[in-house]
Amino acid sequence: LGAQTFDLRLENHFGLHTGTSSMSRGPESKRDVVAFRGWGLVAGGVGVSNIMSITVEERTHEIGIKMALGAKSRLILVSFLIETLLLTAFGGTLGFLATFGILWVFPRFGLGQYVGTPSLSPLLVAVVVAVLGLIGLAAGFGPARRASPLDPVVAMKM
């Protein structure tokens, strides 16, 4: 038995070219990557919406007390939307920290020669922040809208 060597370059195992990003392999690849990321954003939006729905259910009594003390429906709506945006911002911050970690690790360990060198542009960061904000607003609007018109007497009995 002779010694076997393993080539870790992706081009030998998967027919991919090293040193290129997945976004530069052709239109099908770009479409697939965008679709994959889009489904991830949809799943994240559903998760945020579910968390906010549970929050509204758990705090129905509190909402009733606030409304009995004079809080307007608009204030309740805005407070839940702000809470949703904070939750989305926290998740986005964790995502950016992971991204910066990847950007730091790849060059230091020489991984760029196998899968390409990742980079991040300020325009991409701005677009991601805007999209996350819109998804957070859309995901939190339903639960916030359900919380805002509650009758104080009924809400305090729940």
C-alpha positions in Angstrom: 0.0 0.0 0.0 1.4 3.3 -1.0 0.7 6.5 0.8 -2.4 8.3 -0.5 -2.5 12.1 -0.7 -5.7 14.0 -0.5 -6.2 17.1 -2.5 -8.5 19.5 -0.6 -9.0 21.8 -3.5 -12.7 22.0 -4.5 -12.0 22.0 -8.2 -10.8 18.4 -8.1 -13.7 17.1 -6.1 -16.7 19.1 -7.3 -15.6 20.6 -10.6 -15.4 24.1 -9.2 -12.7 26.6 -9.8 -10.7 27.8 -6.8 -10.3 31.4 -6.0 -13.8 32.4 -7.3 -16.8 33.2 -5.3 -20.2 31.5 -5.8 -21.6 34.7 -7.2 -19.3 34.6 -10.3 -20.0 31.1 -11.6 -23.0 31.9 -13.8 -26.6 33.1 -13.8 -28.0 29.8 -12.4 -25.6 30.0 -9.4 -26.5 33.6 -8.7 -30.2 32.8 -8.9 -29.8 29.8 -6.6 -27.8 31.8 -4.0 -30.4 34.7 -4.0 -33.2 32.1 -3.7 -31.5 30.4 -0.8 -30.9 33.7 1.0 -34.4 34.8 0.3 -35.9 31.6 1.9 -33.6 32.2 4.9 -35.0 35.7 5.3 -38.6 34.4 5.0 -37.8 31.8 7.7 -36.3 34.5 9.9 -39.4 36.7 9.4 -41.7 33.9 10.4 -39.6 33.2 13.5 -39.7 36.9 14.6 -43.5 37.0 13.9 -44.0 33.9 16.1 -41.9 35.3 18.9 -43.9 38.5 18.8 -47.2 36.7 18.8 -46.2 34.8 21.9 -45.0 38.0 23.5 -48.4 39.6 22.8 -50.2 36.6 24.3 -48.1 36.6 27.4 -48.5 40.4 27.9 -52.2 40.7 27.2 -52.9 41.5 30.9 -50.2 44.2 30.8 -51.6 45.7 27.6 -55.0 45.8 29.3 -53.6 47.7 32.3 -51.8 50.2 30.1 -55.0 50.8 28.1 -57.1 51.2 31.2 -54.6 53.8 32.4 -55.0 55.8 29.2 -52.5 54.4 26.7 -53.7 54.8 23.2 -53.8 51.9 20.6 -51.2 53.7 18.6 -48.8 53.7 21.6 -49.3 49.9 22.0 -48.7 49.4 18.3 -45.5 51.5 18.2 -44.1 49.8 21.4 -44.5 46.3 19.9 -43.0 47.5 16.6 -40.0 48.9 18.4 -39.6 45.7 20.3 -39.7 43.8 17.0 -37.1 46.1 15.5 -34.8 45.6 18.5 -35.2 41.8 18.2 -34.4 42.0 14.5 -31.4 44.3 15.2 -30.0 41.9 17.8 -30.2 39.0 15.3 -28.7 41.1 12.6 -25.8 42.1 14.9 -25.1 38.5 15.7 -25.1 37.8 11.9 -22.7 40.6 11.2 -20.4 39.5 14.0 -20.3 36.0 12.5 -19.6 37.5 9.1 -16.8 39.6 10.4 -15.4 36.5 12.1 -15.4 34.6 8.8 -13.8 37.6 7.1 -11.1 37.5 9.8 -10.5 33.8 9.8 -10.3 33.0 6.1 -7.1 35.0 5.2 -5.3 34.1 8.4 -5.7 30.4 7.9 -5.1 30.4 4.1 -8.6 29.2 3.3 -8.9 31.6 0.5 -7.0 29.4 -1.9 -9.7 26.7 -1.6 -12.9 28.6 -1.6 -12.0 32.2 -2.5 -11.6 35.3 -0.4 -14.8 36.6 1.1 -15.3 40.4 1.1 -18.0 42.8 2.3 -18.9 46.1 0.8 -20.5 49.1 2.6 -23.3 49.0 0.0 -24.1 45.4 0.8 -24.2 46.2 4.5 -26.6 49.1 3.9 -28.9 46.9 1.8 -28.9 44.1 4.3 -29.7 46.5 7.2 -32.6 48.0 5.2 -33.9 44.6 4.2 -33.7 43.3 7.7 -35.5 46.4 9.0 -38.3 45.9 6.5 -38.6 42.2 7.3 -38.7 43.1 11.0 -41.5 45.6 10.5 -43.5 43.2 8.3 -43.1 40.4 10.8 -44.0 42.4 13.8 -46.9 44.4 12.3 -49.4 41.5 12.6 -48.8 40.8 16.3 -48.6 44.5 17.1 -51.9 45.2 15.3 -53.6 42.4 17.2 -52.4 43.8 20.5 -53.4 47.5 19.8 -57.2 47.3 19.6 -57.8 45.1 22.7 -60.6 46.1 25.0 -58.9 46.9 28.4 -61.5 45.1 30.5 -61.4 41.9 28.4 -57.5 42.0 28.2 -57.2 42.3 32.0 -59.4 39.3 32.5 -57.2 37.1 30.3 
